[in-house]
């Protein structure tokens, strides 16, 4: 139900407007004042409702967010899914739930090859879903023809970012990144630059490419509107 702010941040529902008006009327009020009051309130409500995000135009689709670690795939995925009433899945979190352990521990105890097989299986489980935003790991598109599979089963969106920008983000949570835990800052930057070169041929196959610096809460509506099914 629509609402608006009154006084010190108190939210007033549309059905309570009559009561609010009654409580604030005095003997000096005239019909014109009352009429103008209702007009202004309804204009305010209409403007608020028009600014509410609508669902994207491509219902029934899955959207795969790809890109290097630290580019905001999970952040924007959660935000957009909530705004547009989509389901959100973080592929790494899905693997952790299935394995009952962390990605870092999987890498450390069983190696990357084992993890990539788990990743492939988790990704394929998403094939029957609809209206879902899936945040993939940085390396997901680069193994087992995952990029081709994602393009066949949904809309791939590559969130790109410059190495120095990625560095600032991943250094804040380096201990959670199994491929970076033992590297210093200079080594991490070198790793990012080299891996981006290796992965760019896969990332570039995405149907949509966006710059992480330009993203905002309503970016997904713009992305969805640019896609022709």
C-alpha positions in Angstrom: 0.0 0.0 0.0 1.2 3.5 -0.8 2.5 5.7 2.0 4.1 9.1 2.6 6.2 10.8 5.3 4.4 13.1 7.7 6.0 15.2 10.4 9.1 13.7 11.9 9.5 10.7 9.7 6.1 9.1 10.6 4.8 6.9 7.7 1.2 7.5 6.9 -0.8 4.9 4.9 -3.3 6.1 2.3 -6.2 4.7 4.3 -5.2 6.9 7.3 -5.3 10.2 5.3 -8.9 10.9 6.2 -8.1 10.4 9.9 -5.1 12.6 9.7 -7.0 15.3 8.0 -9.8 15.1 10.6 -7.4 15.4 13.5 -5.7 18.5 11.9 -8.7 20.4 10.8 -9.9 23.5 12.6 -12.9 25.8 12.2 -11.0 28.1 9.9 -10.5 25.4 7.2 -12.5 25.8 4.1 -13.5 23.3 1.4 -10.8 24.6 -1.0 -8.1 23.9 1.6 -9.4 20.4 2.1 -9.6 19.8 -1.7 -6.1 21.1 -2.2 -4.8 18.9 0.6 -6.1 15.7 -1.1 -4.8 16.8 -4.5 -1.3 17.4 -3.2 -1.2 14.1 -1.2 -2.3 12.1 -4.2 0.2 13.8 -6.4 2.9 12.9 -3.9 1.8 9.3 -3.8 1.7 9.0 -7.6 5.2 10.4 -7.9 6.5 8.0 -5.3 4.9 5.0 -7.0 6.3 6.0 -10.4 9.8 5.9 -9.0 9.4 2.3 -7.7 11.5 -0.1 -9.8 9.4 -2.4 -12.0 10.2 -5.9 -12.9 12.7 -6.4 -15.8 11.1 -7.0 -19.2 12.7 -10.4 -19.8 10.7 -12.6 -17.4 11.6 -16.3 -17.3 15.3 -15.6 -18.0 18.3 -16.3 -15.9 21.1 -13.7 -15.6 24.7 -14.8 -15.0 26.9 -12.2 -13.5 30.6 -12.9 -14.5 33.8 -11.0 -14.0 37.0 -11.0 -11.9 36.9 -11.3 -8.1 36.2 -8.1 -6.4 34.1 -6.5 -9.2 30.9 -6.5 -7.2 29.0 -9.5 -8.7 27.5 -10.6 -5.4 26.9 -7.0 -4.2 25.0 -5.9 -7.2 23.3 -9.3 -7.7 21.8 -9.1 -4.2 20.7 -5.5 -4.7 19.2 -6.0 -8.1 17.4 -9.3 -7.2 15.8 -7.6 -4.2 14.7 -4.5 -6.3 13.3 -6.5 -9.1 11.8 -9.5 -7.2 14.3 -12.0 -8.6 15.9 -15.0 -6.9 19.6 -14.5 -6.1 22.2 -17.3 -6.0 25.9 -16.9 -5.2 27.6 -19.9 -6.9 30.4 -20.1 -4.3 27.9 -20.0 -1.5 25.9 -22.8 -3.1 29.1 -24.9 -3.3 29.9 -24.2 0.3 26.4 -25.2 1.4 26.6 -28.5 -0.5 30.2 -29.3 0.8 29.6 -27.9 4.3 33.0 -26.1 4.2 34.5 -23.0 2.7 35.9 -22.4 -0.7 39.3 -21.7 0.8 39.3 -25.0 2.6 38.3 -26.9 -0.6 41.2 -25.3 -2.5 43.6 -26.0 0.4 42.6 -29.6 1.1 41.4 -30.9 -2.3 42.9 -28.6 -4.9 41.6 -26.4 -7.7 40.7 -29.2 -10.1 38.3 -30.7 -7.5 36.8 -27.3 -6.9 36.2 -26.7 -10.6 34.3 -29.9 -11.0 32.1 -28.9 -8.0 31.6 -25.5 -9.7 30.5 -27.1 -13.0 28.0 -29.3 -11.2 26.6 -26.3 -9.2 26.3 -24.2 -12.3 24.4 -26.9 -14.2 21.9 -27.2 -11.3 20.9 -23.6 -12.2 19.8 -24.7 -15.7 16.1 -25.3 -14.7 15.7 -22.1 -12.8 13.9 -19.0 -14.0 14.0 -15.3 -13.0 17.3 -15.9 -11.1 20.4 -13.7 -10.8 23.5 -15.9 -10.4 26.8 -14.4 -9.3 29.6 -16.7 -10.6 33.1 -17.1 -9.4 35.9 -15.2 -11.2 37.1 -18.4 -13.0 33.7 -20.0 -13.7 33.5 -19.0 -17.4 37.0 -20.4 -18.1 36.4 -24.1 -17.5 34.3 -27.0 -19.0 32.8 -24.7 -21.6 30.8 -23.0 -18.8 30.7 -19.7 -20.8 29.0 -21.4 -23.8 26.6 -23.1 -21.4 25.6 -19.9 -19.7 25.1 -18.1 -23.0 22.7 -20.9 -24.0 20.8 -20.9 -20.7 20.4 -17.2 -20.0 21.8 -13.7 -20.3 25.5 -13.3 -19.4 26.6 -9.9 -17.9 30.3 -9.1 -17.7 31.1 -6.7 -14.9 34.5 -5.3 -15.8 37.0 -3.3 -13.7 40.6 -2.1 -13.9 43.3 -4.1 -12.1 44.1 -1.3 -9.6 40.4 -1.0 -8.7 40.1 -4.8 -8.2 43.3 -4.7 -6.0 41.8 -2.2 -3.6 38.7 -4.4 -3.1 40.4 -7.8 -2.8 43.1 -6.6 -0.4 40.4 -5.9 2.1 39.4 -9.6 2.2 42.5 -11.3 0.9 42.3 -14.1 3.5 39.0 -15.2 2.0 40.5 -15.5 -1.4 42.3 -18.9 -1.7 44.3 -17.9 -4.7 45.7 -14.8 -3.0 46.2 -15.6 0.6 50.0 -16.0 0.5 50.7 -13.1 -1.8 51.8 -9.5 -0.9 50.2 -6.5 -2.5 52.6 -6.2 -5.4 52.2 -9.9 -6.2 48.4 -9.7 -5.9 48.4 -6.8 -8.5 50.6 -8.9 -10.9 48.3 -11.9 -10.4 45.2 -9.8 -11.2 46.8 -8.4 -14.4 47.9 -11.7 -15.6 44.7 -13.5 -14.9 42.6 -10.8 -16.5 44.6 -11.3 -19.7 44.0 -15.0 -19.5 40.3 -14.7 -18.8 39.4 -11.8 -21.0 38.7 -14.1 -24.1 36.1 -15.9 -22.0 34.6 -12.8 -20.3 34.4 -11.1 -23.7 31.9 -13.7 -24.9 29.3 -12.2 -22.5 26.1 -10.8 -24.1 26.4 -7.6 -22.1 29.4 -5.8 -20.7 29.2 -3.1 -18.1 31.8 -1.1 -16.2 31.7 -1.6 -12.4 32.3 2.1 -11.7 29.1 3.1 -13.6 26.7 0.7 -11.8 23.9 1.8 -9.5 20.7 0.3 -8.1 18.7 0.9 -11.3 21.4 -0.3 -13.7 19.7 -3.7 -14.1 16.6 -2.1 -15.6 18.8 -0.4 -18.2 20.6 -3.7 -18.9 17.4 -5.7 -19.3 15.9 -3.1 -21.5 18.9 -3.3 -23.9 18.5 -7.0 -24.5 16.4 -8.3 -27.4 15.2 -11.9 -26.7 
